[in-house]
Amino acid sequence: MRHDAVLAETIGIRGADDDEIEAYTARPLDGGRRGGVVVIHHMPGYDWGTKEIVRRFAAWGYNAICMNLYSREAPGAEPDDAAAAARAQGGVPDARFVGDAAGAARWLRSLPTSNGKVGTIGFCSGGRQAFLTALELDIQAAVDCYGAFVVGTPPEGFPLQVQPLADRTAELRAPLLGLFGNEDSYPSPDQVDELEKLLQTHGKDYEFHRYDDAGHAFFSVDRPAYRVAAAQDGWQRVRAFFAKHLDGEG
């Protein structure tokens, strides 16, 4: 009989500046050695949908964790309230995010079942942050799901105020998977084209997939933007990508 029990729980980990931050984790209990996945939540926040994604990766056989990037702005708050507090400040500072993501990767590697490999995946603002982890951290794979402002800058009044990362493409340290909707505005198809050209110019290991009849947030099952065909294909791409880069011994 196959043993497929999964443990899911809220924990505290050490993030940037050694702050304790909240995180949600799920991991298989079969005792096998496996890769880890850092799930980076979208700007709407650390919500039930994100936790469901964490459990998905555990069901696929990975140790997974999502840190609450808004732990400092609104500790203990409901996701909508915490997200509003973060939006009011223009989002999470890059340096702080990197410290929190490094803490999550460190926690994954500390597990006795870790094979030493860690990947990241992010959605919306988290897609940009997944790209950032591939610049800054020792990871083995990164997935950017419609990450806004890797290319281009936010318009005035936009809730996310960050700098583009495209000029750092030469520094990319990990293979990159990008999943985008052709009806999205942030990033637009032209911005995706620009990023792809930069990746090609610098000889980076990447693959991009673009979906017609899909805009921003097409993975979000609880939003009108959800697109079944794009999401199903996207999950298959993610699973194959992580199997290639995270499975086996490190």
Legacy VTK file of the C-alpha trace (Angstrom):
# vtk DataFile Version 3.0
C-alpha trace
ASCII
DATASET POLYDATA
POINTS 250 float
0.000 0.000 0.000
1.333 3.408 -0.943
1.980 5.775 1.986
0.878 9.245 0.875
0.175 11.136 4.099
1.041 14.843 4.099
1.690 17.115 7.082
0.542 20.726 6.633
1.034 23.334 9.341
1.828 26.949 10.160
5.318 27.533 11.534
7.707 30.366 12.308
10.973 30.765 10.388
13.801 33.289 10.513
13.745 35.740 7.629
15.447 39.030 6.807
17.251 40.668 9.742
16.633 37.429 11.690
12.982 38.418 12.151
10.606 35.595 12.936
7.934 35.434 10.230
4.921 33.236 9.715
5.048 30.513 7.081
2.837 27.675 5.876
4.404 24.353 5.014
3.311 20.990 3.684
5.489 17.940 3.255
5.115 14.209 2.607
5.576 11.794 5.500
6.989 8.815 3.634
10.558 9.551 4.755
12.052 9.765 1.258
14.589 12.372 0.253
13.189 15.089 -1.994
13.545 18.601 -3.336
11.938 21.665 -1.802
9.733 24.395 -3.276
9.385 27.970 -2.018
5.931 29.245 -3.027
5.758 33.043 -3.292
2.266 34.416 -2.852
0.649 37.014 -5.093
0.014 40.589 -4.015
-3.533 39.793 -2.813
-1.705 38.020 -0.064
-0.984 34.899 1.922
-4.382 33.340 1.406
-6.150 29.981 1.223
-5.444 29.657 -2.501
-1.709 29.983 -1.911
-1.832 27.414 0.876
-3.634 25.063 -1.491
-0.719 25.429 -3.908
1.701 24.532 -1.099
-0.305 21.363 -0.436
-0.303 20.579 -4.173
3.495 20.453 -4.191
3.526 18.191 -1.138
1.085 15.869 -2.903
3.507 15.847 -5.844
6.269 14.707 -3.487
8.081 17.929 -2.565
8.675 19.690 0.720
6.993 23.074 0.250
6.767 26.336 2.127
5.192 29.760 1.654
6.320 32.621 3.880
3.860 35.345 4.792
5.600 38.330 3.224
3.236 40.684 5.066
4.011 39.336 8.548
5.539 42.630 9.612
2.941 44.987 8.094
-0.057 43.258 9.649
0.785 40.374 11.988
-2.200 38.114 12.532
-4.422 40.036 10.102
-6.747 38.498 7.558
-5.184 38.213 4.064
-7.179 41.101 2.556
-6.260 43.456 5.393
-2.606 42.458 5.335
-2.479 42.913 1.560
-4.030 46.382 1.871
-1.351 47.360 4.373
1.376 46.113 2.031
-0.142 47.894 -0.983
-0.180 51.151 0.948
3.606 50.876 1.208
4.135 49.961 -2.447
4.786 46.279 -1.779
7.613 44.401 -0.082
11.143 45.861 -0.415
13.347 43.629 -2.545
16.121 43.294 0.032
13.690 42.204 2.718
12.024 39.735 0.382
15.372 38.160 -0.512
16.155 37.712 3.177
12.793 36.062 3.800
13.156 33.778 0.768
16.661 32.822 1.867
15.208 31.866 5.248
12.577 29.684 3.591
15.191 27.938 1.432
17.390 27.432 4.470
14.480 25.879 6.373
13.764 23.486 3.491
17.384 22.389 3.343
17.412 21.809 7.109
14.806 19.057 6.819
16.164 15.510 7.162
14.325 14.563 3.953
15.925 17.335 1.869
18.048 16.353 -1.126
19.596 19.826 -1.069
17.735 21.152 -4.114
15.320 24.086 -3.884
13.095 25.706 -6.486
10.911 28.777 -6.316
7.578 29.648 -7.908
5.692 32.923 -7.714
2.500 34.432 -9.047
1.842 38.075 -10.030
4.238 40.173 -7.899
5.558 36.827 -6.715
6.520 35.978 -10.289
8.857 38.950 -10.320
10.164 37.870 -6.933
10.791 34.342 -8.228
12.933 35.906 -10.957
14.717 37.863 -8.224
15.510 34.671 -6.302
17.194 33.312 -9.415
19.465 36.372 -9.339
20.207 36.434 -5.627
19.962 32.943 -4.125
21.412 29.477 -4.477
18.422 27.761 -6.054
18.126 25.146 -8.760
14.987 26.317 -10.609
12.617 29.296 -10.721
9.103 29.642 -12.136
7.740 33.086 -13.023
3.950 33.018 -13.387
3.019 36.304 -15.097
5.417 38.338 -12.986
4.823 42.055 -13.418
7.693 44.504 -13.857
10.609 42.217 -14.448
10.548 44.414 -17.549
9.156 47.956 -17.323
8.221 50.141 -14.374
4.845 50.469 -12.631
2.680 53.397 -13.715
2.022 56.227 -11.283
-0.471 55.163 -8.637
0.026 51.432 -9.215
-0.022 49.520 -5.884
3.322 47.840 -6.588
6.257 50.259 -6.697
9.428 48.414 -7.681
12.327 48.689 -10.082
12.671 46.459 -13.172
15.093 43.546 -13.096
15.665 43.062 -16.830
19.042 44.810 -16.774
20.279 42.065 -14.430
19.366 39.159 -16.728
23.049 38.300 -17.229
23.222 37.468 -13.496
20.530 34.758 -13.656
21.827 31.738 -11.721
19.062 29.147 -12.236
16.939 27.741 -15.054
13.754 29.765 -15.547
10.243 28.722 -16.569
7.901 31.553 -17.568
4.121 31.192 -17.943
2.204 34.156 -19.395
-1.208 35.166 -20.691
-1.353 36.872 -24.067
-4.134 39.177 -22.837
-2.156 40.411 -19.843
-1.073 44.049 -19.484
1.527 43.566 -16.706
3.485 41.892 -18.183
2.321 42.642 -21.699
3.247 40.337 -24.598
5.780 42.950 -25.721
7.418 42.900 -22.293
7.576 39.105 -22.373
9.204 39.348 -25.821
11.760 41.809 -24.455
12.650 39.540 -21.556
12.946 36.518 -23.820
15.359 38.360 -26.106
17.520 39.263 -23.117
17.577 35.646 -21.948
18.590 34.544 -25.431
21.274 37.224 -25.683
22.847 36.100 -22.419
22.558 32.393 -23.200
20.329 31.571 -20.227
18.525 28.270 -19.637
14.838 29.128 -19.924
11.504 28.131 -21.425
8.476 30.363 -21.938
4.880 29.334 -22.594
2.173 31.819 -23.566
-1.565 31.268 -23.554
-4.257 32.787 -25.750
-7.561 33.768 -24.123
-5.709 34.217 -20.826
-4.791 37.370 -18.983
-3.344 38.010 -15.554
-4.017 35.535 -12.712
-5.177 32.692 -14.948
-4.116 30.179 -12.254
-6.459 31.715 -9.634
-9.383 29.288 -9.361
-11.464 31.685 -7.244
-11.259 34.671 -9.618
-12.954 35.484 -12.932
-9.514 35.494 -14.563
-9.187 31.707 -14.107
-8.651 29.842 -17.364
-8.954 26.076 -17.121
-6.969 25.094 -20.202
-4.104 27.511 -19.521
-3.895 26.562 -15.854
-3.953 22.821 -16.521
-1.248 23.065 -19.137
0.732 25.405 -16.919
0.667 22.983 -13.983
1.893 20.195 -16.247
4.781 22.434 -17.344
5.629 23.293 -13.741
5.596 19.658 -12.672
7.882 18.581 -15.516
10.245 21.520 -14.909
10.651 20.786 -11.206
11.006 17.054 -11.854
13.894 17.858 -14.200
15.693 20.238 -11.849
14.727 19.207 -8.296
14.418 15.423 -8.312
17.306 13.096 -7.442
20.240 13.708 -5.128
21.819 17.148 -4.928
LINES 1 251
250 0 1 2 3 4 5 6 7 8 9 10 11 12 13 14 15 16 17 18 19 20 21 22 23 24 25 26 27 28 29 30 31 32 33 34 35 36 37 38 39 40 41 42 43 44 45 46 47 48 49 50 51 52 53 54 55 56 57 58 59 60 61 62 63 64 65 66 67 68 69 70 71 72 73 74 75 76 77 78 79 80 81 82 83 84 85 86 87 88 89 90 91 92 93 94 95 96 97 98 99 100 101 102 103 104 105 106 107 108 109 110 111 112 113 114 115 116 117 118 119 120 121 122 123 124 125 126 127 128 129 130 131 132 133 134 135 136 137 138 139 140 141 142 143 144 145 146 147 148 149 150 151 152 153 154 155 156 157 158 159 160 161 162 163 164 165 166 167 168 169 170 171 172 173 174 175 176 177 178 179 180 181 182 183 184 185 186 187 188 189 190 191 192 193 194 195 196 197 198 199 200 201 202 203 204 205 206 207 208 209 210 211 212 213 214 215 216 217 218 219 220 221 222 223 224 225 226 227 228 229 230 231 232 233 234 235 236 237 238 239 240 241 242 243 244 245 246 247 248 249
